[in-house]
Amino acid sequence: MSLSCDISFREKAKQFSFEYLKCLMSVAEMESEAYLLTKKLYSKLITSSHLLEDFLDFHGAKNNREWVFYRELTAAVRHLSLAGYSQKHIYNRIGFYEFEKNYDTFALEARDTLLMIQGSLQLAAPVILQEAVKLGIDIPSMGYEPGYFPGIATGEQLEHNIDDQESRQHQQQKNLTIIASDFLALVDRFEQFAFYERYPSTQIRKIVPDKVNEVEIRRFEMLLHNLQSSFDSYVIHGGFFHGNRKLKQLRSHFSIVFHILQVMGRLLHFYERHLHDVEYKDVYKSVSEALTELIDPDVLLDRAVNYCLFYAWQFLSSGKRLASEVLNENIDRDSITVGIPQERGFHSRPSLLVAKIVQYYGGEVELLVGPDRFDASSVLDIQWAGGKIKKEEVEQVVFEGDTRALADIKILAGVNYGEDHIGKGVPLPKELSYLR
């Protein structure tokens, strides 16, 4: 099958550039700084720039001195527009998210971030149009009419007249247990990025991309996408405008972070791929320097870290208590009676392994010694229980709570809590591989 045609590369470049340049003319013609680009305009920029970038890459523009700058500018528009679309989604939805805390400052910074992305596109637009002329590409006579890109909001909402929550209650409970557990585990892993005071630009340059980079952020973005997808498929199928307020709040915590990380991933990709100071050949270096004159790397990184990363951690950490509540309201509960660790009792190793099992699942589990109850997720509490067990010569104890954790504690007890009679560690069963 032949992939060639009679139309020349330059003629097709004009065809693939037309809608893209027409959009950029609309951006360049904006007169009011207060006007915010709409999702429809961002969407048009995304699709037209993506098609043009694919066309240019197909013909080797990245390796051509004449066309490489036009190609890099097109990639810049695509990634900025992708970030802008997600950021506009956040800004549109701020009034619908539900949180226990007030995040007024976030709304202001969300707008500032939108203006930064929009301002970068406005600076790039005339340069791109000039580069197109230089390459012999025809410029549209005018941009789109402003009314072609309306905002999505209206003054009304459709009536809520579908309610299937009762029929989904059992399935909802099962899946909420999984979702809340996964959310808590994700928060623990994301804590490596936690910070509480804004980073100066010099510090940001030290952590990006060595510690904070597109690959790491996109990994968390996908995990959050999976959480939101599971929630919308199996918990609240009709969205979050109506229904259980606590569940809407839980969804808000991971939904907003998902979209924040979409913005951050695009900004980091653009920085790492197009602005970061790496060893380029002279022609690529000159292109990168030209891009930095249009889009200030420090401003872009400030929004990626001091807005995106900062608030991602704020929303995730503030959702932990809520997720724990939802988890413990929906877990299956039971109790088991097991023996104590032989010879040495609940000293450091057995206590740590039991606590790790409980922490892994996230649900409540208590260790019962007579009338006394101890938190089985706390090494210190288990060791306090161990002192009472030894003093009262207790041989069996009861664990009560999350059935998932109880099943693994029973397995652990079956191998004497992971140690032999002299206190040396022994191999754990494969079911407990997550403890290694």
C-alpha positions as MATLAB code, in Angstrom:
seq = 'MSLSCDISFREKAKQFSFEYLKCLMSVAEMESEAYLLTKKLYSKLITSSHLLEDFLDFHGAKNNREWVFYRELTAAVRHLSLAGYSQKHIYNRIGFYEFEKNYDTFALEARDTLLMIQGSLQLAAPVILQEAVKLGIDIPSMGYEPGYFPGIATGEQLEHNIDDQESRQHQQQKNLTIIASDFLALVDRFEQFAFYERYPSTQIRKIVPDKVNEVEIRRFEMLLHNLQSSFDSYVIHGGFFHGNRKLKQLRSHFSIVFHILQVMGRLLHFYERHLHDVEYKDVYKSVSEALTELIDPDVLLDRAVNYCLFYAWQFLSSGKRLASEVLNENIDRDSITVGIPQERGFHSRPSLLVAKIVQYYGGEVELLVGPDRFDASSVLDIQWAGGKIKKEEVEQVVFEGDTRALADIKILAGVNYGEDHIGKGVPLPKELSYLR';
ca = [
       0.000    0.000    0.000;
       1.441    3.391   -1.011;
       1.498    6.247    1.537;
       2.464    8.915   -1.006;
       0.209   11.340   -2.919;
       0.542   14.030   -5.584;
       0.148   16.980   -3.191;
       3.498   18.451   -2.114;
       4.655   18.629    1.496;
       4.412   22.433    1.532;
       0.864   22.417    0.158;
      -0.223   19.897    2.770;
       1.566   21.906    5.469;
      -0.712   24.799    4.514;
      -3.787   22.552    4.795;
      -2.822   21.133    8.185;
      -1.879   24.582    9.474;
      -5.073   26.412    8.525;
      -7.348   25.699   11.527;
      -4.360   25.818   13.873;
      -3.319   29.286   12.674;
      -6.921   30.494   12.654;
      -7.178   29.524   16.356;
      -3.933   31.310   17.120;
      -5.216   34.428   15.381;
      -8.218   34.312   17.744;
      -5.819   34.114   20.685;
      -3.625   36.912   19.357;
      -6.642   39.168   18.733;
      -7.898   38.994   22.315;
      -7.882   42.473   23.783;
      -9.158   41.963   27.332;
      -6.707   40.454   29.829;
      -9.667   39.505   32.011;
     -11.099   37.197   29.332;
     -10.366   33.521   29.969;
     -10.063   31.107   27.071;
     -12.872   28.550   26.922;
     -12.650   24.762   26.925;
     -13.902   24.742   23.324;
     -11.045   26.962   22.184;
      -8.499   24.865   24.100;
     -10.023   21.748   22.533;
      -9.682   23.218   19.041;
      -6.063   24.175   19.739;
      -5.323   20.661   21.047;
      -6.745   18.819   18.044;
      -5.386   21.174   15.366;
      -1.888   21.348   16.898;
      -1.825   17.574   17.414;
      -2.695   16.902   13.779;
      -0.102   19.422   12.587;
       2.577   18.020   14.891;
       1.897   14.478   13.651;
       2.070   15.693   10.048;
       5.374   17.495   10.633;
       6.877   14.542   12.500;
       5.806   12.162    9.730;
       7.870   14.254    7.314;
      10.925   14.585    9.570;
      10.528   18.216   10.678;
      12.391   17.555   13.921;
      15.526   16.906   11.893;
      15.164   19.777    9.429;
      16.721   23.185   10.122;
      14.032   25.057    8.210;
      11.022   23.424    9.887;
      12.211   22.408   13.378;
      11.241   25.690   15.085;
       7.725   25.631   13.622;
       7.405   22.045   14.789;
       8.604   22.863   18.343;
       6.238   25.811   18.556;
       3.401   23.505   17.540;
       4.344   21.057   20.311;
       4.473   23.964   22.760;
       0.939   25.005   21.823;
      -0.346   21.448   22.163;
       1.049   20.878   25.645;
       0.105   24.316   26.920;
      -3.402   23.801   25.538;
      -3.700   20.382   27.182;
      -2.656   21.952   30.486;
      -5.042   24.839   29.868;
      -7.983   22.536   29.135;
      -7.493   20.603   32.391;
      -6.928   23.801   34.364;
     -10.061   25.348   32.867;
     -11.965   22.207   33.887;
     -10.770   22.670   37.481;
     -11.686   26.354   37.435;
     -15.172   25.637   36.070;
     -15.772   22.947   38.691;
     -14.474   24.713   41.799;
     -18.013   25.519   42.905;
     -19.084   21.869   42.613;
     -16.260   20.276   44.604;
     -17.027   19.701   48.285;
     -14.367   19.915   50.984;
     -14.478   20.279   54.737;
     -11.864   23.046   54.645;
     -12.189   26.370   52.853;
      -9.825   26.733   49.893;
     -10.437   30.334   48.818;
      -6.742   30.844   48.085;
      -6.802   27.856   45.742;
      -9.472   29.512   43.571;
      -7.277   32.610   43.201;
      -4.221   30.556   42.311;
      -6.253   28.462   39.885;
      -7.136   31.637   38.026;
      -3.514   32.850   38.122;
      -2.385   29.549   36.623;
      -4.966   29.838   33.850;
      -3.718   33.341   33.087;
      -0.116   32.109   32.982;
      -1.000   29.415   30.428;
      -3.139   31.829   28.448;
      -0.452   34.510   28.545;
       2.142   32.054   27.244;
      -0.106   31.201   24.300;
      -0.686   34.900   23.597;
       3.063   35.526   23.541;
       3.665   32.527   21.284;
       0.839   33.250   18.805;
       2.417   36.184   16.858;
       5.777   34.398   16.737;
       4.114   31.296   15.272;
       2.223   33.360   12.713;
       5.462   35.093   11.732;
       7.247   31.732   11.407;
       4.415   30.436    9.204;
       4.838   33.411    6.870;
       8.570   32.758    6.757;
       7.833   29.178    5.639;
       5.433   30.301    2.935;
       2.299   29.139    4.723;
      -0.809   31.196    4.023;
      -2.249   33.004    7.039;
      -6.069   33.021    7.409;
      -7.585   36.441    6.821;
      -9.016   36.504   10.362;
      -9.510   34.389   13.448;
     -12.727   32.706   14.523;
     -15.607   34.864   15.687;
     -15.617   35.070   19.525;
     -19.057   33.443   19.649;
     -17.618   30.317   18.020;
     -15.989   29.418   21.340;
     -18.703   29.768   24.033;
     -18.148   28.755   27.647;
     -19.903   25.634   28.931;
     -21.908   27.263   31.752;
     -25.576   28.244   31.525;
     -28.024   29.524   34.141;
     -29.715   26.179   34.727;
     -29.153   22.517   35.576;
     -31.171   19.575   34.288;
     -33.576   17.946   36.702;
     -32.171   15.054   38.734;
     -34.747   12.332   38.081;
     -32.707    9.098   38.031;
     -31.918    7.439   41.355;
     -30.439    3.946   41.379;
     -28.513    4.110   44.655;
     -30.628    1.625   46.617;
     -30.217   -1.128   44.031;
     -26.429   -0.635   44.103;
     -25.914   -0.566   47.879;
     -24.228   -3.969   48.337;
     -21.935   -3.479   45.339;
     -21.251    0.067   46.531;
     -20.109   -1.105   49.965;
     -17.692   -3.664   48.529;
     -16.135   -1.220   46.091;
     -15.929    1.642   48.583;
     -13.757   -0.580   50.756;
     -11.332   -1.100   47.869;
     -11.403    2.531   46.719;
     -10.881    4.004   50.190;
      -8.014    1.564   50.878;
      -6.356    2.399   47.563;
      -6.759    6.126   48.224;
      -5.071    5.838   51.639;
      -2.222    3.807   50.139;
      -1.783    6.400   47.381;
      -1.632    9.241   49.920;
       1.113    7.407   51.820;
       3.157    6.992   48.634;
       2.592   10.594   47.541;
       3.860   11.928   50.882;
       7.406   11.882   49.493;
       6.444   15.068   47.609;
       4.868   16.844   50.588;
       5.956   20.396   51.431;
       4.337   23.232   53.342;
       6.192   26.405   52.321;
       6.570   27.600   48.749;
       9.844   26.735   47.037;
      12.011   29.524   45.576;
      12.969   29.047   41.934;
      16.530   27.992   42.838;
      15.186   25.127   44.940;
      12.669   24.100   42.285;
      15.485   23.764   39.752;
      17.203   21.341   42.154;
      14.230   18.994   42.472;
      12.965   19.172   38.853;
      13.517   16.816   37.119;
      15.718   14.798   39.512;
      13.033   14.161   42.131;
       9.879   15.665   40.656;
       9.385   14.786   36.994;
       6.782   13.918   34.408;
       7.202   10.142   34.761;
       6.550   10.152   38.519;
       3.626   12.556   38.301;
       1.970   10.746   35.401;
       2.181    7.504   37.395;
       0.131    9.045   40.203;
      -2.186   10.651   37.662;
      -3.029    7.202   36.296;
      -3.647    5.784   39.778;
      -6.041    8.633   40.509;
      -7.756    8.147   37.150;
      -8.339    4.504   38.093;
      -9.820    5.540   41.445;
     -12.185    8.028   39.837;
     -13.166    5.543   37.137;
     -13.950    2.838   39.716;
     -15.904    5.296   41.842;
     -18.020    6.522   38.923;
     -18.619    2.990   37.603;
     -19.438    1.212   40.865;
     -20.336    3.799   43.520;
     -22.099    6.899   42.142;
     -22.902    6.183   38.511;
     -24.798    9.427   37.938;
     -22.087   11.843   39.025;
     -21.736   13.932   42.168;
     -24.439   16.593   42.092;
     -26.769   14.574   44.330;
     -26.585   11.791   46.902;
     -24.436   10.952   49.912;
     -22.492   14.079   50.905;
     -19.589   12.169   52.425;
     -19.105   10.200   49.218;
     -19.221   13.398   47.155;
     -16.525   14.854   49.409;
     -14.362   11.761   49.014;
     -14.692   11.900   45.234;
     -13.823   15.600   45.280;
     -10.505   14.878   46.996;
      -9.185   12.482   44.387;
     -10.955   14.014   41.368;
      -9.464   17.473   41.787;
      -5.978   16.036   42.342;
      -6.329   13.915   39.206;
      -6.968   17.056   37.156;
      -4.234   19.022   38.956;
      -1.736   16.296   38.065;
      -2.936   16.400   34.447;
      -1.932   20.068   34.384;
       1.344   19.377   36.159;
       2.254   16.475   33.873;
       1.827   18.625   30.771;
       3.825   21.517   32.206;
       6.633   19.184   33.297;
       6.649   17.431   29.925;
       7.003   20.746   28.147;
       9.775   21.874   30.487;
      11.729   18.605   30.407;
      11.379   18.062   26.668;
      11.676   21.622   25.356;
      13.138   24.004   27.970;
      15.406   21.986   30.286;
      19.103   22.702   29.780;
      20.498   19.450   28.368;
      23.243   18.759   25.849;
      21.654   19.638   22.516;
      23.246   20.248   19.167;
      23.538   23.960   18.349;
      20.368   24.091   16.248;
      18.244   22.451   18.969;
      19.804   24.636   21.631;
      18.938   27.785   19.687;
      15.334   26.553   19.343;
      15.169   25.855   23.083;
      16.545   29.309   23.849;
      13.967   30.886   21.546;
      11.204   29.048   23.408;
      12.494   30.266   26.784;
      12.163   33.838   25.549;
       8.456   33.191   24.975;
       7.726   31.002   27.981;
       9.655   31.734   31.176;
      10.820   28.364   32.598;
      10.824   29.697   36.167;
       7.214   30.873   35.913;
       6.159   27.554   34.397;
       7.970   25.573   37.108;
       6.518   27.782   39.826;
       3.000   26.852   38.677;
       3.959   23.177   38.309;
       5.404   22.950   41.829;
       4.049   25.782   43.992;
       0.533   25.460   42.606;
       0.076   21.932   41.250;
       2.262   19.882   43.581;
       1.461   22.015   46.628;
      -2.303   21.732   46.282;
      -2.188   18.104   45.156;
      -0.687   17.247   48.535;
      -3.079   19.577   50.383;
      -6.151   17.905   48.891;
      -4.794   14.369   49.264;
      -3.706   14.763   52.884;
      -6.928   16.502   53.903;
      -8.880   13.564   52.461;
      -7.208   10.927   54.656;
      -9.547   11.232   57.627;
     -12.592   11.140   55.379;
     -11.311    8.083   53.494;
     -10.656    6.283   56.809;
     -14.213    7.037   57.922;
     -15.685    5.756   54.656;
     -13.485    2.662   54.825;
     -14.440    1.755   58.383;
     -18.132    2.312   57.662;
     -18.002   -0.192   54.792;
     -15.537   -2.940   55.747;
     -16.741   -6.404   56.660;
     -15.961   -7.012   60.329;
     -15.220  -10.212   62.220;
     -12.982  -11.565   64.970;
     -10.378  -14.323   65.198;
      -8.696  -16.043   68.124;
      -5.011  -16.856   67.632;
      -2.018  -17.852   69.727;
       0.639  -15.408   70.833;
       4.216  -15.486   69.449;
       5.948  -18.414   71.134;
       8.934  -17.909   73.430;
       9.330  -14.115   73.144;
       5.772  -12.776   72.861;
       4.848   -9.505   71.134;
       8.279   -7.892   70.969;
       9.431   -5.673   68.071;
       9.266   -8.020   65.063;
       5.831   -9.620   65.619;
       4.346   -6.276   66.645;
       5.723   -4.579   63.547;
       4.434   -7.281   61.191;
       0.924   -7.209   62.661;
       0.852   -3.398   62.495;
       2.041   -3.474   58.866;
      -0.789   -5.835   57.906;
      -3.387   -3.548   59.462;
      -1.824   -0.450   57.897;
      -1.713   -2.160   54.494;
      -5.497   -2.578   54.402;
      -6.270    0.625   56.292;
      -9.341   -0.619   58.192;
      -9.718   -0.678   61.967;
      -8.406   -3.736   63.816;
      -8.137   -4.057   67.594;
      -6.198   -6.524   69.716;
      -8.266   -7.706   72.695;
      -6.606   -8.924   75.871;
      -9.357   -9.616   78.372;
     -11.458   -6.448   78.680;
      -8.672   -4.228   77.294;
      -8.505   -3.111   73.648;
      -5.377   -2.048   71.776;
      -4.931   -0.443   68.347;
      -3.449   -3.178   66.130;
      -2.120   -0.629   63.635;
       0.230    0.749   66.317;
       3.474   -1.074   67.130;
       3.578    0.693   70.498;
       0.024   -0.349   71.390;
       0.717   -3.986   70.488;
       3.846   -3.946   72.650;
       1.813   -2.503   75.538;
      -0.572   -5.412   75.031;
       2.437   -7.735   74.975;
       3.425   -6.575   78.464;
      -0.051   -7.365   79.786;
      -0.044  -10.745   77.997;
       3.271  -11.690   79.577;
       2.275  -10.494   83.020;
      -1.042  -12.358   83.000;
       0.404  -15.411   81.170;
      -2.181  -15.174   78.396;
      -1.765  -17.790   75.629;
      -4.430  -16.689   73.149;
      -5.675  -13.282   72.051;
      -8.534  -11.954   69.925;
      -8.172   -9.660   66.920;
     -11.356   -7.862   65.880;
     -12.083   -5.667   62.859;
     -11.393   -5.642   59.088;
     -11.788   -9.196   57.773;
      -9.132   -8.637   55.101;
      -6.490   -7.877   57.711;
      -7.726  -10.641   60.017;
      -7.205  -13.250   57.295;
      -3.553  -12.225   56.933;
      -2.987  -11.974   60.689;
      -4.232  -15.570   60.951;
      -1.697  -16.627   58.306;
       1.049  -14.732   60.163;
       0.105  -16.359   63.464;
       0.363  -19.745   61.703;
       4.102  -19.176   61.154;
       4.653  -17.880   64.700;
       4.544  -14.256   63.518;
       7.571  -14.677   61.245;
      10.222  -15.964   63.652;
      11.611  -19.203   65.078;
      11.900  -20.212   68.745;
      15.041  -18.126   69.280;
      13.622  -14.998   67.648;
      15.258  -15.240   64.215;
      13.204  -14.301   61.176;
      11.743  -17.059   58.988;
      10.424  -16.851   55.392;
       6.869  -15.559   55.209;
       4.126  -17.229   53.135;
       3.577  -15.796   49.639;
       0.242  -14.275   50.774;
       2.279  -11.911   52.966;
       4.858  -10.952   50.338;
       3.919   -7.268   50.751;
       5.528   -7.358   54.229;
       9.017   -8.074   52.893;
];
